[in-house]
């Protein structure tokens, strides 16, 4: 490996490392163990390989599904109009976004769902970001070493932050799932102690858990679709969407950092807001 390749690798790794450091510094209430974060980033790198294999299979299946709709001209078959749009959407929303975000989500759930360190509002976000930026780092190295410096610059401001933005969306809903599930357990304790009716409707984090996977898949799919559609409208949509993600996701990081608190406190607030008539009893007992 020559000096230019070494510099390209450093340039490819820099944006992911810089964003990891930025998010780590925003973890205000209780810093997460470095070992856990490194493990999440490492597993993010590892899932690049099964992602590539699964995507290859998915592309083949999608291609076969759309082959009957291809038209032939001069001995070449190709898709046109709505069929091409549907093929492209299937390829990037299902073949790429579902696969990559699904694998990231799997790592996130398996590594952190029952982890004792998952105990504050910001934690779900930082976990998701480290998984995603681990994935982005290795993917970026592979692309940049192959395609050179211009690719390194473009991906540093688009693709790598894009992966982080999808993770912010995932991590926000994942954290809220954790908080609502903890609040549900407190409601059940209140029921056992006779402070709440057994028939009272409980909190549920199910919707947030579904959104923690669905929202990043839709965002990732839309980003990739706009990148590859080739029309002026799609190009405008891409830059508008990327600008929205920059503003929304960095804003979300700052807000979750500012509002960060232990899950015990946050879940108590959720319960108190829902059952204000029990405020004094809850404060005395819990």
Buried (B, 14 or more C-beta within 10 A) or exposed (E): EEEEEEEBBEBBBBBBBEBBEEBBEBBBBEEBEEEBBEBBBBBBBBBBEEBEEBBEEBBEEBBEEBEEBBEEEEEEEEBEEEBBBBBBBBBBBBBBBBBBBBBBBBBBBEBBBEBEBBBBBBBBBBBBBBBBBBBBBBBBBEBBBEEEEEBBEEBBEBBBBBBBBBBBBBBBBBBBBBBBBBBBEBBBBBBEEEBBEEEEEBBEBEEBBEBBBBBBBBBBBBBBBBBEBEEEEBEEBBEEBBEEBBEEBBEBBEEBBEEBBBBEEBBBEBBBEBBEEBEEBBEEEB
